[in-house]
Amino acid sequence: MSASRDIQAALAAIRANRAIQCLEISRDLAALVRLRINTQGRDFQGQQFSPYSKQYAQFRADKGRQIGFVDFNFTGALQAATRPEVESQTPDSVTIVTTARDALSQKKLLGAMTWPKVSPRGNILLPSKGEIDLAAQANEKRIQKYFR
C-alpha cells in the first residue's frame, strides 16, 4: 500500500472512531478531576474549595469521613453514577455531555454544575489546564497508533 493510501486509511479509521475517542478523552478528564478533588479538595484553578460547615464537618467526622478538605465524596454514589455520553455527532463534530444514571444523581449533578443557581463552590466538574494538557497528550498517543 502506498504512503498516501496508508494515510487515507488512517484518517478514515480516525473519523470512524471519533465518537469513541471523544468519550475516551472525556473519561480521562473525569478521572483526573475526580483524583484532584478526592485527594486535594481543589478546584480547576488550584484553589481549595470553601470548607465544610461546622455541623457537616462534625457529621462527616462522626461517620469516619475525612474533614481536612471538601472532597464531594461522602458515599461515592454520585461519582459512580456520572458518566460522559455522546449527545450528538455530525460529520464535523461530536458533542459529549456528562449525565447520571438515576434521577437523584442527575439532580445532584446539575447542582454540582451550578444549576439552578450558582453553587458556592462553582462547577466542580471543570478540568484544570494541566488536566486538559495531560488528556491531550494521552489522546495524541491514541491517534498515533493509527499511523503505525
Secondary structure, DSSP 8 states (H G I E B T S, - for coil): --HHHHHHHHHHHHHHTHHHHHHHHHHHHHHHHHHHHHHH-B-TTS-B-----HHHHHHHHHTT---SS--S-SSSHHHHHEEEEEEEE-SS-EEEEEEESSHHHHHHHHHHTT-SS--TT--TT---HHHHHHHHHHHHHHHHGGG-
